[in-house]
Amino acid sequence: MPTNKHKRKASAHATPRTVKNAKSSGLISLHPKIFISIGLFFVALGIYLMAFEAQSNAMFGIAMLLLVTGTATTIYANFAVPKSK
């Protein structure tokens, strides 16, 4: 038996190539700037309802839902905006 056996390195094998910059097919990921403006509109509407129309518990609840939904939508769409160097 030969003492110096040639062994192949693991990096020499072909590895499957993955797409690094694949865009997801979500609606917010495809149009993030539109959803940032929609989220900010929800936040502004929630603040308006909270300040002027929140005499009943139902309007207060709707205002809080608009604030939470608008904030979450804006933050998620902000992460989806492509970062340029």
Order of alpha helices (4+ residues) and beta strands (2+ residues): alpha-alpha-alpha
